[in-house]
Amino acid sequence: MSEKTDYLQLIAEQKHSKPLIEDVAGSFLEGETLQNAMDFIKFLRENNMNPRWVSGNSWSISGKRGKAACRIDLGGNKHSWHNHFTVGDWQVTELEGHDRKYLDEFIHCDETKEFIWKNIKPCKKCSSSGKHCTKHNRTYVGKLYPESCAFLVVNPNAKALEILKKLVVANRHFTPEK
């Protein structure tokens, strides 16, 4: 990473090259943060969950029936929904699954429940506008979160990655009831 690097240009070039995340992660991350991201990506690939470029600094990992198992974003975009992190950060998102039902698998694991609850974020649209958002009142492993619509993990450390790996595998394999 460099102060002189034009990150917006690097992101714009991705539209044409649709790069592998491994090929660009080192331009946006460094040190332990890069190492953790690469560990997670390696895990995904070893489990046949190949990150596919979807937009600037964003890669999706597919689950059953075309639903995302998760998404990886690298910091640097200027989108309003990415204003909570910047170059040097990465996040795992789209852990919602099919109505969060796959999370019920973890309802009796206190460590995983606490991890999930710690990583629920308020609805960006509603919390910033001052409006109340009843459509984003969601329950995650038994706990109601008003005006919350995001389960995302920013810069997970090694311990958080172990939990994330379990969640992503469970999300990928979950089949909703018909």
MDTraj code that builds the backbone (N, CA, C; nanometers):
import mdtraj as md
import numpy as np

residues = "MET SER GLU LYS THR ASP TYR LEU GLN LEU ILE ALA GLU GLN LYS HIS SER LYS PRO LEU ILE GLU ASP VAL ALA GLY SER PHE LEU GLU GLY GLU THR LEU GLN ASN ALA MET ASP PHE ILE LYS PHE LEU ARG GLU ASN ASN MET ASN PRO ARG TRP VAL SER GLY ASN SER TRP SER ILE SER GLY LYS ARG GLY LYS ALA ALA CYS ARG ILE ASP LEU GLY GLY ASN LYS HIS SER TRP HIS ASN HIS PHE THR VAL GLY ASP TRP GLN VAL THR GLU LEU GLU GLY HIS ASP ARG LYS TYR LEU ASP GLU PHE ILE HIS CYS ASP GLU THR LYS GLU PHE ILE TRP LYS ASN ILE LYS PRO CYS LYS LYS CYS SER SER SER GLY LYS HIS CYS THR LYS HIS ASN ARG THR TYR VAL GLY LYS LEU TYR PRO GLU SER CYS ALA PHE LEU VAL VAL ASN PRO ASN ALA LYS ALA LEU GLU ILE LEU LYS LYS LEU VAL VAL ALA ASN ARG HIS PHE THR PRO GLU LYS".split()
xyz = np.array([
    [0.0849, -0.1171, 0.0000],
    [0.0000, 0.0000, 0.0000],
    [0.0890, 0.1228, 0.0000],
    [0.0462, 0.2224, -0.0686],
    [0.1275, 0.3422, -0.0807],
    [0.0382, 0.4651, -0.0791],
    [0.0927, 0.5722, -0.0255],
    [0.0178, 0.6979, -0.0232],
    [-0.0035, 0.7526, -0.1645],
    [0.0840, 0.7132, -0.2597],
    [0.0757, 0.7645, -0.3957],
    [-0.0108, 0.6770, -0.4862],
    [-0.0552, 0.5642, -0.4387],
    [-0.1366, 0.4747, -0.5189],
    [-0.2739, 0.5363, -0.5427],
    [-0.3189, 0.5308, -0.6675],
    [-0.4521, 0.5791, -0.7027],
    [-0.5482, 0.4610, -0.6910],
    [-0.6041, 0.4436, -0.5715],
    [-0.6901, 0.3288, -0.5443],
    [-0.8170, 0.3316, -0.6284],
    [-0.8716, 0.4493, -0.6515],
    [-0.9929, 0.4577, -0.7330],
    [-0.9651, 0.4115, -0.8759],
    [-0.8468, 0.4403, -0.9278],
    [-0.8094, 0.3937, -1.0613],
    [-0.7940, 0.2415, -1.0625],
    [-0.7310, 0.1866, -0.9585],
    [-0.7169, 0.0406, -0.9489],
    [-0.8538, -0.0267, -0.9470],
    [-0.9473, 0.0320, -0.8731],
    [-1.0821, -0.0233, -0.8649],
    [-1.1523, -0.0111, -1.0001],
    [-1.1374, 0.1038, -1.0673],
    [-1.2006, 0.1244, -1.1981],
    [-1.1495, 0.0241, -1.3009],
    [-1.0217, -0.0094, -1.2960],
    [-0.9633, -0.1055, -1.3902],
    [-1.0209, -0.2455, -1.3717],
    [-1.0721, -0.2757, -1.2536],
    [-1.1264, -0.4085, -1.2271],
    [-1.2476, -0.4392, -1.3155],
    [-1.3176, -0.3360, -1.3586],
    [-1.4359, -0.3561, -1.4421],
    [-1.3994, -0.4314, -1.5696],
    [-1.2800, -0.4091, -1.6189],
    [-1.2369, -0.4731, -1.7435],
    [-1.1645, -0.6052, -1.7182],
    [-1.0892, -0.6118, -1.6107],
    [-1.0081, -0.7315, -1.5859],
    [-1.0773, -0.8364, -1.4995],
    [-1.1783, -0.7956, -1.4210],
    [-1.2496, -0.8863, -1.3299],
    [-1.1495, -0.9801, -1.2597],
    [-1.0606, -0.9225, -1.1814],
    [-0.9485, -0.9995, -1.1263],
    [-0.9883, -1.0981, -1.0159],
    [-0.9005, -1.1930, -0.9945],
    [-0.9115, -1.2791, -0.8776],
    [-0.8811, -1.1927, -0.7558],
    [-0.9470, -1.2186, -0.6463],
    [-0.9251, -1.1387, -0.5260],
    [-0.7803, -1.1494, -0.4794],
    [-0.7196, -1.2666, -0.4965],
    [-0.5800, -1.2842, -0.4556],
    [-0.4855, -1.1902, -0.5307],
    [-0.5236, -1.1546, -0.6530],
    [-0.4380, -1.0698, -0.7352],
    [-0.4416, -0.9227, -0.6960],
    [-0.5430, -0.8806, -0.6210],
    [-0.5520, -0.7395, -0.5840],
    [-0.5472, -0.7135, -0.4339],
    [-0.5690, -0.8160, -0.3539],
    [-0.5752, -0.7962, -0.2086],
    [-0.4502, -0.7272, -0.1547],
    [-0.3332, -0.7629, -0.2060],
    [-0.2081, -0.7037, -0.1599],
    [-0.1941, -0.5553, -0.1915],
    [-0.2737, -0.5050, -0.2838],
    [-0.2715, -0.3615, -0.3152],
    [-0.3539, -0.2805, -0.2151],
    [-0.4431, -0.3481, -0.1413],
    [-0.5335, -0.2788, -0.0500],
    [-0.5127, -0.3157, 0.0963],
    [-0.4484, -0.4302, 0.1213],
    [-0.4280, -0.4791, 0.2573],
    [-0.2814, -0.5069, 0.2805],
    [-0.2434, -0.5133, 0.4074],
    [-0.1056, -0.5491, 0.4395],
    [-0.0988, -0.6178, 0.5749],
    [0.0149, -0.6783, 0.6029],
    [0.0400, -0.7394, 0.7326],
    [-0.0582, -0.8482, 0.7698],
    [-0.0960, -0.8505, 0.8969],
    [-0.1857, -0.9536, 0.9492],
    [-0.3240, -0.9466, 0.8830],
    [-0.3680, -0.8277, 0.8490],
    [-0.4977, -0.8121, 0.7828],
    [-0.4966, -0.8836, 0.6486],
    [-0.3896, -0.8661, 0.5708],
    [-0.3742, -0.9356, 0.4429],
    [-0.3639, -1.0860, 0.4651],
    [-0.2875, -1.1264, 0.5621],
    [-0.2696, -1.2680, 0.5913],
    [-0.4041, -1.3332, 0.6266],
    [-0.4851, -1.2672, 0.7082],
    [-0.6157, -1.3214, 0.7446],
    [-0.7088, -1.3301, 0.6243],
    [-0.7078, -1.2281, 0.5392],
    [-0.7911, -1.2304, 0.4189],
    [-0.7488, -1.3455, 0.3279],
    [-0.6196, -1.3620, 0.3095],
    [-0.5704, -1.4686, 0.2223],
    [-0.6015, -1.6066, 0.2813],
    [-0.5968, -1.6200, 0.4132],
    [-0.6334, -1.7458, 0.4786],
    [-0.7798, -1.7785, 0.4509],
    [-0.8659, -1.6796, 0.4609],
    [-1.0081, -1.7005, 0.4368],
    [-1.0328, -1.7376, 0.2906],
    [-0.9668, -1.6690, 0.2000],
    [-0.9823, -1.6975, 0.0570],
    [-0.9335, -1.8388, 0.0255],
    [-0.8222, -1.8774, 0.0846],
    [-0.7692, -2.0126, 0.0647],
    [-0.8704, -2.1161, 0.1140],
    [-0.9276, -2.0935, 0.2319],
    [-1.0300, -2.1823, 0.2860],
    [-1.1474, -2.1946, 0.1884],
    [-1.1942, -2.0814, 0.1374],
    [-1.3068, -2.0842, 0.0440],
    [-1.2739, -2.1697, -0.0780],
    [-1.1592, -2.1466, -0.1372],
    [-1.1205, -2.2218, -0.2572],
    [-1.1050, -2.3711, -0.2274],
    [-1.0465, -2.4047, -0.1122],
    [-1.0301, -2.5455, -0.0750],
    [-1.1648, -2.6146, -0.0573],
    [-1.2691, -2.5383, -0.0317],
    [-1.4029, -2.5918, -0.0123],
    [-1.4955, -2.5636, -0.1310],
    [-1.4342, -2.5449, -0.2476],
    [-1.5080, -2.5230, -0.3723],
    [-1.6045, -2.4057, -0.3660],
    [-1.5638, -2.3020, -0.2964],
    [-1.6405, -2.1775, -0.2912],
    [-1.5497, -2.0686, -0.3489],
    [-1.5540, -2.0551, -0.4785],
    [-1.4619, -1.9651, -0.5464],
    [-1.5171, -1.8237, -0.5553],
    [-1.4460, -1.7281, -0.4961],
    [-1.4910, -1.5883, -0.5044],
    [-1.4962, -1.5428, -0.6503],
    [-1.6073, -1.4826, -0.6886],
    [-1.6275, -1.4324, -0.8243],
    [-1.6436, -1.2812, -0.8174],
    [-1.5651, -1.2101, -0.8961],
    [-1.5703, -1.0643, -0.8984],
    [-1.7113, -1.0213, -0.9398],
    [-1.7701, -0.9266, -0.8648],
    [-1.9039, -0.8771, -0.8986],
    [-1.9073, -0.7263, -0.9223],
    [-1.8162, -0.6542, -0.8594],
    [-1.8047, -0.5101, -0.8822],
    [-1.6752, -0.4636, -0.8168],
    [-1.6440, -0.3355, -0.8318],
    [-1.5186, -0.2831, -0.7798],
    [-1.4910, -0.3226, -0.6357],
    [-1.3839, -0.3993, -0.6165],
    [-1.3382, -0.4439, -0.4849],
    [-1.4384, -0.5328, -0.4118],
    [-1.5222, -0.6049, -0.4876],
    [-1.6218, -0.6940, -0.4284],
    [-1.6273, -0.8271, -0.5023],
    [-1.6276, -0.9362, -0.4242],
    [-1.6331, -1.0716, -0.4771],
    [-1.7415, -1.1479, -0.4037],
    [-1.8229, -1.2232, -0.4784],
    [-1.9327, -1.2991, -0.4208],
    [-1.8984, -1.4475, -0.4197],
    [-1.9479, -1.5170, -0.3190],
    [-1.9304, -1.6608, -0.3068],
    [-2.0705, -1.7196, -0.3075],
    [-2.0991, -1.8024, -0.4059],
    [-2.2342, -1.8549, -0.4241],
    [-2.2654, -1.9706, -0.3315],
    [-2.3919, -1.9759, -0.2949],
    [-2.4458, -2.0864, -0.2176],
    [-2.5466, -2.1596, -0.3037],
    [-2.6398, -2.2296, -0.2410],
    [-2.7430, -2.3021, -0.3144],
    [-2.8431, -2.2051, -0.3754],
    [-2.8980, -2.2467, -0.4873],
    [-3.0029, -2.1716, -0.5566],
    [-2.9643, -2.0277, -0.5872],
    [-2.8376, -2.0033, -0.6128],
    [-2.7920, -1.8718, -0.6527],
    [-2.7822, -1.7679, -0.5425],
    [-2.8198, -1.8042, -0.4200],
    [-2.8071, -1.7105, -0.3083],
    [-2.6597, -1.7049, -0.2673],
    [-2.6177, -1.5891, -0.2211],
    [-2.4791, -1.5728, -0.1788],
    [-2.4552, -1.6451, -0.0465],
    [-2.3414, -1.7139, -0.0374],
    [-2.2972, -1.7718, 0.0900],
    [-2.2293, -1.6623, 0.1709],
    [-2.1634, -1.5708, 0.0985],
    [-2.1036, -1.4518, 0.1589],
    [-2.0476, -1.3656, 0.0468],
    [-1.9956, -1.2526, 0.0858],
    [-1.9327, -1.1596, -0.0086],
    [-1.8122, -1.1012, 0.0627],
    [-1.7065, -1.0778, -0.0138],
    [-1.5860, -1.0149, 0.0411],
    [-1.5681, -0.8800, -0.0279],
    [-1.5487, -0.7767, 0.0523],
    [-1.5229, -0.6429, -0.0001],
    [-1.3902, -0.5944, 0.0545],
    [-1.3138, -0.5287, -0.0298],
    [-1.1899, -0.4627, 0.0123],
    [-1.2178, -0.3135, 0.0228],
    [-1.1596, -0.2473, 0.1203],
    [-1.1799, -0.1038, 0.1381],
    [-1.1238, -0.0241, 0.0224],
    [-1.1743, 0.0962, 0.0060],
    [-1.1251, 0.1850, -0.0979],
    [-1.2342, 0.2432, -0.1849],
    [-1.3513, 0.1785, -0.1890],
    [-1.4634, 0.2318, -0.2665],
    [-1.5179, 0.3567, -0.1999],
    [-1.5797, 0.4408, -0.2774],
    [-1.6377, 0.5639, -0.2246],
    [-1.7889, 0.5548, -0.2111],
    [-1.8438, 0.4326, -0.2129],
    [-1.9878, 0.4156, -0.1970],
    [-2.0292, 0.4491, -0.0542],
    [-2.1469, 0.5073, -0.0389],
    [-2.1939, 0.5452, 0.0946],
    [-2.2079, 0.4244, 0.1864],
    [-2.2414, 0.3075, 0.1308],
    [-2.2567, 0.1882, 0.2146],
    [-2.1213, 0.1285, 0.2549],
    [-2.0124, 0.1861, 0.2046],
    [-1.8782, 0.1435, 0.2442],
    [-1.8064, 0.2508, 0.3251],
    [-1.8802, 0.3462, 0.3812],
    [-1.8157, 0.4561, 0.4530],
    [-1.7628, 0.4151, 0.5898],
    [-1.7870, 0.2927, 0.6322],
    [-1.7390, 0.2452, 0.7616],
    [-1.6004, 0.1814, 0.7536],
    [-1.5470, 0.1688, 0.6324],
    [-1.4121, 0.1142, 0.6194],
    [-1.3433, 0.1716, 0.4972],
    [-1.2092, 0.1619, 0.4949],
    [-1.1300, 0.2279, 0.3919],
    [-1.0160, 0.1372, 0.3479],
    [-0.9257, 0.1889, 0.2658],
    [-0.8092, 0.1119, 0.2231],
    [-0.7392, 0.0609, 0.3490],
    [-0.7045, -0.0660, 0.3474],
    [-0.6444, -0.1298, 0.4637],
    [-0.7432, -0.2175, 0.5389],
    [-0.8721, -0.2069, 0.5016],
    [-0.9774, -0.2860, 0.5645],
    [-1.0376, -0.3829, 0.4633],
    [-1.0973, -0.4891, 0.5150],
    [-1.1777, -0.5807, 0.4340],
    [-1.2935, -0.6287, 0.5192],
    [-1.3961, -0.6786, 0.4535],
    [-1.5124, -0.7244, 0.5282],
    [-1.5758, -0.8443, 0.4596],
    [-1.6461, -0.9226, 0.5406],
    [-1.7264, -1.0339, 0.4914],
    [-1.8711, -0.9954, 0.5185],
    [-1.9534, -0.9950, 0.4124],
    [-2.0930, -0.9532, 0.4220],
    [-2.1834, -1.0582, 0.3587],
    [-2.3093, -1.0213, 0.3418],
    [-2.4128, -1.1064, 0.2821],
    [-2.4211, -1.2402, 0.3530],
    [-2.4130, -1.2341, 0.4844],
    [-2.4245, -1.3527, 0.5677],
    [-2.5694, -1.3758, 0.6102],
    [-2.6619, -1.3085, 0.5437],
    [-2.8029, -1.3165, 0.5795],
    [-2.8617, -1.4535, 0.5507],
    [-2.8182, -1.5166, 0.4428],
    [-2.8724, -1.6473, 0.4084],
    [-3.0203, -1.6399, 0.3785],
    [-3.0883, -1.7534, 0.3840],
    [-3.2318, -1.7609, 0.3598],
    [-3.3026, -1.7220, 0.4890],
    [-3.3342, -1.5953, 0.5012],
    [-3.4030, -1.5424, 0.6194],
    [-3.3303, -1.5753, 0.7497],
    [-3.2014, -1.5859, 0.7438],
    [-3.1154, -1.6105, 0.8607],
    [-3.1442, -1.7439, 0.9283],
    [-3.2202, -1.8325, 0.8647],
    [-3.2588, -1.9604, 0.9267],
    [-3.1384, -2.0500, 0.9521],
    [-3.0354, -2.0435, 0.8688],
    [-2.9188, -2.1287, 0.8897],
    [-2.8500, -2.0974, 1.0226],
    [-2.8683, -1.9760, 1.0724],
    [-2.8058, -1.9369, 1.1985],
    [-2.8641, -2.0139, 1.3175],
    [-2.9844, -2.0684, 1.3004],
    [-3.0453, -2.1460, 1.4090],
    [-2.9590, -2.2651, 1.4483],
    [-2.8778, -2.3114, 1.3554],
    [-2.7852, -2.4221, 1.3831],
    [-2.6905, -2.3870, 1.4990],
    [-2.6690, -2.2598, 1.5213],
    [-2.5710, -2.2141, 1.6202],
    [-2.6347, -2.1576, 1.7474],
    [-2.7654, -2.1749, 1.7618],
    [-2.8359, -2.1113, 1.8728],
    [-2.7878, -2.1594, 2.0100],
    [-2.7318, -2.2786, 2.0168],
    [-2.6853, -2.3320, 2.1450],
    [-2.5355, -2.3115, 2.1673],
    [-2.4690, -2.2463, 2.0745],
    [-2.3255, -2.2194, 2.0887],
    [-2.3074, -2.0732, 2.1299],
    [-2.2813, -2.0521, 2.2572],
    [-2.2716, -1.9156, 2.3100],
    [-2.1657, -1.8326, 2.2404],
    [-2.0506, -1.8905, 2.2123],
    [-1.9430, -1.8158, 2.1470],
    [-1.9871, -1.7654, 2.0096],
    [-2.0527, -1.8509, 1.9322],
    [-2.0973, -1.8109, 1.7988],
    [-2.2107, -1.7096, 1.8074],
    [-2.3053, -1.7309, 1.9002],
    [-2.4139, -1.6338, 1.9178],
    [-2.3579, -1.4959, 1.9504],
    [-2.2661, -1.4888, 2.0453],
    [-2.2063, -1.3599, 2.0837],
    [-2.1355, -1.2955, 1.9649],
    [-2.0660, -1.3770, 1.8858],
    [-1.9967, -1.3271, 1.7665],
    [-2.0972, -1.2667, 1.6683],
    [-2.2053, -1.3381, 1.6426],
    [-2.3077, -1.2896, 1.5497],
    [-2.3666, -1.1590, 1.6016],
    [-2.4089, -1.1594, 1.7275],
    [-2.4719, -1.0407, 1.7844],
    [-2.3788, -0.9199, 1.7810],
    [-2.2500, -0.9416, 1.8021],
    [-2.1515, -0.8320, 1.8013],
    [-2.1357, -0.7706, 1.6622],
    [-2.1688, -0.8478, 1.5590],
    [-2.1448, -0.8026, 1.4223],
    [-2.2719, -0.7641, 1.3462],
    [-2.3808, -0.7391, 1.4174],
    [-2.5036, -0.6888, 1.3547],
    [-2.4943, -0.5363, 1.3524],
    [-2.5203, -0.4796, 1.2373],
    [-2.5075, -0.3347, 1.2204],
    [-2.6430, -0.2709, 1.1896],
    [-2.6614, -0.1439, 1.2273],
    [-2.7875, -0.0755, 1.1991],
    [-2.8058, -0.0514, 1.0501],
    [-2.9301, -0.0342, 1.0114],
    [-2.9643, -0.0034, 0.8730],
    [-2.9043, 0.1330, 0.8371],
    [-2.8151, 0.1372, 0.7410],
    [-2.7478, 0.2628, 0.7027],
    [-2.8477, 0.3661, 0.6506],
    [-2.9426, 0.3209, 0.5688],
    [-3.0380, 0.4127, 0.5088],
    [-3.1263, 0.4771, 0.6151],
    [-3.1783, 0.3960, 0.7049],
    [-3.2733, 0.4479, 0.8036],
    [-3.2044, 0.5208, 0.9186],
    [-3.0952, 0.4668, 0.9674],
    [-3.0314, 0.5294, 1.0830],
    [-2.9701, 0.6642, 1.0462],
    [-2.9276, 0.6811, 0.9210],
    [-2.8682, 0.8090, 0.8821],
    [-2.9747, 0.9121, 0.8457],
    [-3.0935, 0.8658, 0.8060],
    [-3.1979, 0.9602, 0.7643],
    [-3.2869, 1.0033, 0.8796],
    [-3.2779, 0.9329, 0.9914],
    [-3.3626, 0.9654, 1.1051],
    [-3.4993, 0.9003, 1.0971],
    [-3.5260, 0.8291, 0.9872],
    [-3.6532, 0.7589, 0.9717],
    [-3.6482, 0.6295, 1.0520],
    [-3.7645, 0.5822, 1.0875],
    [-3.7727, 0.4532, 1.1552],
    [-3.8071, 0.3474, 1.0526],
    [-3.7339, 0.2410, 1.0562],
    [-3.7464, 0.1370, 0.9554],
    [-3.8004, 0.0096, 1.0183],
    [-3.9283, -0.0129, 1.0045],
    [-3.9862, -0.1339, 1.0632],
    [-3.9576, -0.2567, 0.9779],
    [-3.9285, -0.2397, 0.8502],
    [-3.9031, -0.3572, 0.7672],
    [-3.7666, -0.4174, 0.7959],
    [-3.6833, -0.3489, 0.8685],
    [-3.5519, -0.4021, 0.9010],
    [-3.5402, -0.4438, 1.0469],
    [-3.6518, -0.4746, 1.1096],
    [-3.6480, -0.5323, 1.2432],
    [-3.6232, -0.6811, 1.2233],
    [-3.5042, -0.7258, 1.2566],
    [-3.4672, -0.8639, 1.2287],
    [-3.4206, -0.9354, 1.3536],
    [-3.4412, -1.0648, 1.3528],
    [-3.3980, -1.1483, 1.4635],
    [-3.2795, -1.2324, 1.4180],
    [-3.1755, -1.2306, 1.4990],
    [-3.0553, -1.3096, 1.4735],
    [-3.0324, -1.3992, 1.5944],
    [-3.0302, -1.5298, 1.5724],
    [-3.0157, -1.6314, 1.6775],
    [-3.0873, -1.5913, 1.8066],
    [-3.2158, -1.5637, 1.7909],
    [-3.3011, -1.5409, 1.9066],
    [-3.3043, -1.4006, 1.9635],
    [-3.2329, -1.3076, 1.9060],
    [-3.2299, -1.1711, 1.9593],
    [-3.2784, -1.0725, 1.8522],
    [-3.3781, -0.9898, 1.8893],
    [-3.4352, -0.8928, 1.7964],
    [-3.3467, -0.7690, 1.7886],
    [-3.3214, -0.7258, 1.6647],
    [-3.2454, -0.6036, 1.6395],
    [-3.3332, -0.5085, 1.5595],
    [-3.3841, -0.4033, 1.6231],
    [-3.4642, -0.3065, 1.5490],
    [-3.3754, -0.2235, 1.4564],
    [-3.4311, -0.1945, 1.3397],
    [-3.3635, -0.1104, 1.2407],
    [-3.2232, -0.1603, 1.2074],
    [-3.2110, -0.2895, 1.1960],
    [-3.0819, -0.3501, 1.1613],
    [-3.1002, -0.4399, 1.0406],
    [-3.0084, -0.4278, 0.9482],
    [-3.0208, -0.5094, 0.8277],
    [-2.8864, -0.5637, 0.7801],
    [-2.7849, -0.5557, 0.8607],
    [-2.6545, -0.5994, 0.8122],
    [-2.5823, -0.6863, 0.9146],
    [-2.5443, -0.8041, 0.8697],
    [-2.4569, -0.8913, 0.9462],
    [-2.3274, -0.8924, 0.8674],
    [-2.2299, -0.8161, 0.9165],
    [-2.1027, -0.8058, 0.8460],
    [-1.9880, -0.8033, 0.9457],
    [-1.8750, -0.8549, 0.9006],
    [-1.7576, -0.8647, 0.9866],
    [-1.6435, -0.7908, 0.9191],
    [-1.5929, -0.6873, 0.9858],
    [-1.4844, -0.6061, 0.9320],
    [-1.3527, -0.6496, 0.9960],
    [-1.2538, -0.6723, 0.9132],
    [-1.1188, -0.7097, 0.9558],
    [-1.1168, -0.8237, 1.0581],
    [-1.1756, -0.9383, 1.0225],
    [-1.1771, -1.0488, 1.1185],
    [-1.0361, -1.0969, 1.1515],
    [-1.0139, -1.1240, 1.2808],
    [-0.8857, -1.1805, 1.3226],
    [-0.8943, -1.3326, 1.3074],
    [-0.7888, -1.4037, 1.3459],
    [-0.7836, -1.5491, 1.3272],
    [-0.8982, -1.6198, 1.3987],
    [-0.9308, -1.5789, 1.5200],
    [-1.0405, -1.6406, 1.5958],
    [-1.1745, -1.6158, 1.5264],
    [-1.1964, -1.4935, 1.4837],
    [-1.3205, -1.4598, 1.4132],
    [-1.3316, -1.5384, 1.2825],
    [-1.2193, -1.5609, 1.2159],
    [-1.2214, -1.6361, 1.0901],
    [-1.2677, -1.7794, 1.1116],
    [-1.2288, -1.8394, 1.2219],
    [-1.2719, -1.9770, 1.2494],
    [-1.4242, -1.9836, 1.2610],
    [-1.4830, -1.8859, 1.3260],
    [-1.6290, -1.8818, 1.3378],
    [-1.6917, -1.8503, 1.2023],
    [-1.6349, -1.7545, 1.1309],
    [-1.6863, -1.7176, 0.9988],
    [-1.6870, -1.8365, 0.9039],
    [-1.5825, -1.9154, 0.9068],
    [-1.5744, -2.0320, 0.8183],
    [-1.6911, -2.1263, 0.8434],
    [-1.7239, -2.1499, 0.9692],
    [-1.8373, -2.2368, 1.0031],
    [-1.9683, -2.1759, 0.9533],
    [-1.9831, -2.0452, 0.9718],
    [-2.1054, -1.9785, 0.9295],
    [-2.1230, -1.9822, 0.7781],
    [-2.0164, -1.9581, 0.7053],
    [-2.0245, -1.9567, 0.5590],
    [-2.0574, -2.0959, 0.5058],
    [-1.9965, -2.1993, 0.5614],
    [-2.0267, -2.3360, 0.5180],
    [-2.1728, -2.3680, 0.5476],
    [-2.2211, -2.3328, 0.6663],
    [-2.3608, -2.3581, 0.7014],
    [-2.4551, -2.2801, 0.6090],
    [-2.4229, -2.1561, 0.5799],
    [-2.5049, -2.0740, 0.4918],
    [-2.5071, -2.1335, 0.3512],
    [-2.3917, -2.1767, 0.3035],
    [-2.3832, -2.2324, 0.1680],
    [-2.4689, -2.3575, 0.1533],
    [-2.4718, -2.4418, 0.2552],
    [-2.5405, -2.5695, 0.2440],
    [-2.6863, -2.5662, 0.2901],
    [-2.7291, -2.4532, 0.3443],
    [-2.8666, -2.4452, 0.3944],
    [-2.9656, -2.4519, 0.2785],
    [-3.0676, -2.5339, 0.2944],
    [-3.1754, -2.5424, 0.1981],
    [-3.3045, -2.5018, 0.2672],
    [-3.3674, -2.3949, 0.2226],
    [-3.4910, -2.3499, 0.2884],
    [-3.6036, -2.4502, 0.2707],
    [-3.6937, -2.4489, 0.3675],
    [-3.8127, -2.5345, 0.3571],
    [-3.9000, -2.4827, 0.2453],
    [-3.9670, -2.5744, 0.1810],
    [-4.0553, -2.5349, 0.0685],
    [-4.1940, -2.5093, 0.1170],
])
top = md.Topology()
chain = top.add_chain()
for i, resn in enumerate(residues, 1):
    res = top.add_residue(resn, chain, resSeq=i)
    for name in ("N", "CA", "C"):
        top.add_atom(name, md.element.get_by_symbol(name[0]), res)
traj = md.Trajectory(xyz[None], top)
